[in-house]
Amino acid sequence: MRRLQKKLAEFRLPQIFKQKGIYPFYHSLESGQDTEVVLNGKKILMFGSNSYLGLTNHPKLKEAAHNAIEKYGTGASGSRLMNGNLDLHDELEYRLAKFVGKPAATVFSTGFQVNVGTIPSLVGRNDFIIIDDKNHASIIEGCRLAYAKTLKYRHNDMESLETVLKKTNKDNIVLIVVDGVFSMEGDLAKLDKIIGLAEKYNASVMVDDAHGLGVVGKGGAGTASHYNLSYQTDLIMGTFSKSLASLGGFVASDFETINYIKHKARALLFSASIPPASAATVLAALDIIRDEPERIDHLWENTKYAKRCLLQEGFDIGNSATPIIPIFIGENIKTYTIASLLIENGVYVNPVVHPAVDKDKAILRFSLMATHTKEQINRAVEQLVKTRAIVESTKLISMES
């Protein structure tokens, strides 16, 4: 057996978990994302989705996607640079820039592509990228592709950030990249303090607002808007796969920056553009966010109610400040077991383990939608309590046995 095949054959963790009946990934859902989904022919409650505003099944979004397919077909068949740029993409960029309070924006094929394309295009060999140590994987990958030196600071620790900034050279570009809303812990970046330090050390700031758009800020405009710092935030990126109920991503900034990215970011230049239906869906979602502000209000009502219920039952939910609620479990096996039992009993949550979170700090990622009912939240919390009791009274089998 060749070395590559030997390495691949030795990776057996998924098989081990499947044999134990606690493999929690790649479930084949048989319905669209909603507060209830169908799995193995049975309806279960969905508390693991990023569809924070509950728009994925909205009739206006479906109609917009259908109309776009009728007019443009199913795909653009090329990169934005060449033949794949539609007037629909141009309209979307204008609307997105306006939404987040920036002069210009450009659309990529996914949110992941935004970070792996934008970050390395902005910095060179003698420059610096500074990141929070709990940033999203797409930011990490963007840093790996860049020739610049990457430095990390402790999560949301401004003293640590300043210590790192002191190691940089003011004659070179310094780019601080940070999640606006951290996707696992649900806490907010201290953007006001980050921008203050950036100004002190002549650095630029890029905010990944994948989980902030549609959730925080004025009219759901994101983390920079939440802090009233949209102008001072140099770059704002976001994805379409969360509140905007589609697929794709964008980055917004001043005209000069966007012009540069549109002609330098390889992940944009050499990737096909998002399909017409995806672009039209985002435009319709932006309309609904503007016309139905009560959706965001409902999302926050549900978030506060769910947090109150979980705390009353003694769950540790950390420092979450958003509809992403981490329920700290600790051990990986225990987390997988609880997640699997919850699915069997009609509640879907996401187990998140090391290295996505710190070692022995595995969580159940419990996330809210604007369209959840209090009755659904009550049922979910009740099952969490019952499942916790079952697992804590049972001696878990170790992976080695």
N, C-alpha and C positions, 0 to 999 in steps of 0.2 A: 504494500500500500504506500502510495506517495505521501510525502510529509503533509501536504495540504489536506488530503483526504483523511489522514490519520488525525489531524487536529480537529477536523469537523466531526468525525465519528465519535471522538471522545467527549464532545459537548452533549451531555445527556440530562442536564437539569430539567428541561421541559418534560422529558419522558418520565423522570422520577416523580415530578409533581402530578403528572397525569395518572401514574400508577397509584398514587396515594389519594386520588380523587379531589385534589385541591388546586389543579391548574386553572388560574383565573383569567386567562387572556384569550384573545381571538374568538370570542363568542360570536356566532353567526346570528345577528339580529334579523328578524323576518318582517320588520316594519320600519317606518321612518322614526327619526329622533323626536320623541315627545315625552310628556310626563309619564306615560306608560308605553312600553315597547313589547314586542312579541318575541319570545325566545323559546325554542323547542315547542312551538304551538301554544304557549301559555303567556298571558299578559303578566308583566311584572313592572314595578315602579322603577323609573329611571332617575337616579340621583348621582349619575356619573357623567352627565353630558356637559359640554361647553356651550350649549345653546341657551345662553343666559336669558335672552328675551323670548324664547319659545317661538321663534319665527320659521323654523324649518318646514313646517306644514302650513304656513299661512297661505290662504288662497291667492292673495295678491302677488306673492313671490312665485308661486307656481304658474300663475298666468303670465307674469313677466318672463319667466324662463321659456314657457311655451311660445310666446310671441317672438322672442329672440331667435329661437330655433327656426320658426317659420320664415323669418326675414333673412337670417345670416347662415343658417345651417348649423351643424353640430360642432364645428371647430373652425379655427382661423387658419390652420395648416401652415403655420410659419411663425417665426419670431417677430416680436414687436418691431425690431429694427428693419426687417425686410417686408414681407407681404402680410404679416399677421396683425397689423395695427388697424383696428376698426374705429369708426367714429364713436362707437359705444365705449371703447377703452378711454378715448379722450374725454368724453363726458364724465366718465367715472372718476378719472383723475382730478378733474375740476371740482367735482362734488366732494371728493374725499379731502382735498386740500382745504376747501371751505369748512368742512365739518370739523377738522382738527385745528383750524386757525392758522394755516400756513399758506404762503403764496402759490406753491406748486407741489405736485406729487407725481409719482410714477408707480405703475402697477406691475407686479411680478406674478409668476404662475402659482407660487405658494408663499406662505409666510416664512417658512424655513429658507426658501430661496432668497428672500429679501435680506436676511442676515448673512447668508454665505456669499451673497453678491455685493451688498453694500459695504460691509465692514472692510474686506480686503481691498476694495477699490479706493477707499479714502486715505489709507495710510501706506507708508513705504518702509523700507528697511531700517531706517534710523528713528522711526516714530514709535509711539507707545499707545497701547490699548489697555485701559484699566476696567476691570469687570468685578462685579459682586460675585462672591463664591457660590451663590445659589442661582445664578443666571440660567436661563433656558439653554438646552443643548444646542440649539441653532446658533446662539451667540458664540458658544464654545467652538463650534465648527467654523464659524466665520473667522474667529481669531486664529485657528490653526491654519487656515488658508492664507492669512496675511503674513507679510514679511516683517511686520512690526513686532516689537517685544510686548508680550502680554503679561500684565501684572494683576494680581487678585487682591481684593480687600475682604475682610470679614463681613458677613452678611449684615447690611444696614448699619455698619459700625463706622461712623464718620471720623472718629479718631484714626481708625485703621486706614480709611481712604486718604486722609491727609498725609499719613506716614508714607503711603505709596506714592502720592503725588510729589512728595519731596524728592523721590528718587528719579524723577523725570527731568528732561532737559527742556527748558523753556524755548530753546531755539528750534525745537522739533514739534511736530504735531502730536498732541495728546488728546486721545478720544476716550471719554468715559461712556461705556455702554451698560445700561441697566434695565432690568424688567421694571415696568411701571407697577404692575401687580404680579407678584410672584406666584407662579402657576400651581405650586404644591402647597405652600404655607398660607396663601391667600392674603399676605400682608402687603402694604404699600411701600414702595421705595420712598426714602426721605428726600424727595426731589428738590425741595426748597433748599435744604442744606447742601445737597450735591452740587446744585447750580452755584450756590455761594462759594463753595470751594473751587469749582471750575473757573469762576471769574478770578479768584485769587491767584490761581496757578496757570492762567491762560490756556485752559483746556476747553474742548468742545464736548457736548453731551448728546448722546443718542438714547432715546427711550423706546424699548420694545413694549408696545401697549396692546399686545395680543389679547390679554385678559382684562384690559381696562376699558376698551372702547365699548360703548353701549351700557356700561356699568357705572363708571364714576365720571365726575366732571359735569359741566353744564350741558344738559341735553345729551349726556353720554359721550361727550367729546374726549374723555380719557384723563389720564393721570396729570398731564401738564395743565389741562384745563382745571382740574380739581385744585391745583395749587396756584392757579392764575399765573402760570408761567409758560404759556404756549409760545409766546414770542421769544423768551429766553432759552427755550429748549431747541437746540440746533436741528435735530432730526427726530421725527416721530414716525415709528413704523407700527403697522398693525396687520392683522390677518382677517380674512373673510370667513373663516371656518368656525368662529365662535358666535358672537352676537349678530353678525351679519349674514349668517345662515347660508354660506356658499363655500367656494374654494378659491384661494388666491391670497395675495398680500400686497402691501404698498409701503412706500416710505414717502414722507412729506417733509419739505424744507423750503429754503429760499430758491429762487429761480436758478441761480448759478450752481448751487449744489445739485439740484435735480437734473439740470442740463449735463453736468459732469457724470452723474451716476448713469444716466440714460445712454451714455456713450462709452462708459468704462466698466460697468459691472457685468462680468462675464456670465453670471447666472441669469441675467436679463437678456443679454445679447444673443446667447446661444440656447435659450429655452423657448419653446412655443408659447404663445400668449394664451391667457385663460380663455376658455370657450365663451361664445356669446351669451349662452344661458347663465353662466356664472356671473358675468359682468352685469347683466340685466337684473339678476336676483339681488345683487348688492345695491344697485340703484333703488330697487323697490324697498329693500330693508331700510335704507337711509330715509326714504319717504315716510315709512311707518314710525321710525324713531322720532322724526320731526313731528308727525301728526298725532301720535299716540304717546305722549310723555308719561301717561299713567302706567305704561308697561314697566318703566324703570322704577316707578314708585312701588308697584306690586312686587318687583324683584327684591327691593330692599325690605318691604314688609315681611316677605317670606324668609329672607335671610335673618332678620332680627328674631322672628318667631322660632325658626329652627335652632338658632344658637341658644336661645333661652331654654328650649326643650332639652337640648343636649347637655347643657350645663346643669340643669335640674337633675338629670340622670347620672351626673358624675363623670361625664366624658371630658377628657382633656382636649380642647380645641385650639390650643396655642394662642397666637396673636393675630388670628385672622381678622381682617377689616373689610372683607368683601364676601360675595356669595360663594367663594371657595372656602370650605370649612374642613380643615384637616382634623381627623379624629386619631389621636396618637395611640398606637397599639404597642409598638416596640419591636418584638421579634418578627422576623420575616414569615416563619411557618405559621405563627399564630394569626398574622394578618391575612395570609392566603386562606387559612382555614375559615376565618370569620367571613371573608368576602365570598367564598364558595358556598357556605351555609346560608348566607343572606340571599344569594341568587336562588338557591333551592326553595327559599321561603318568600320569594317574590319581591326582593329589593336589590337593585343593581347599584353598586358603588365601585370605585376604582381602588384596588390595593396598590400602594406605591412603596417600594422597598429600596434599600441600598443597591446601587449608588445614586439613584434619583433623589434620595434623602440621606441624611446622616446614618451611619451604622447604628443598629439597634433602636432607630427612631422611625420605624415603618409606620405608615399611616393608612387610613381609609380616607380617600379624597371624596368628600360629600359635597356636591355642588347643587345649587338651587337654580330654578327657572322662574321667570315671572308668572308662568302658567301653572305652577304647582298649586294645589289647594292645601289648606291647613289640615284637612282630613288625610291627605296623602303624606304630609310631613309627619303627622301623628302615627300613622301606620308604619312608616319607615323607622322612626325612633323606637317604637314598640318592638319591632323586630331586631333592631340593634341591641336593645337591652336583653332580650331573650337569647340572642345568639351569643352575646358576651358571656352570659351566665353559663350556657352550655359548654363553651370552650374553656372557661376558667375552671369548670368542674371536671374537665376531662384531661388526662395526661396525654399531651401531644406526642406523636411519634416523630422522632428526629429523622432527618434526611438520611442519616447513615444506616438506619435500621432497616 
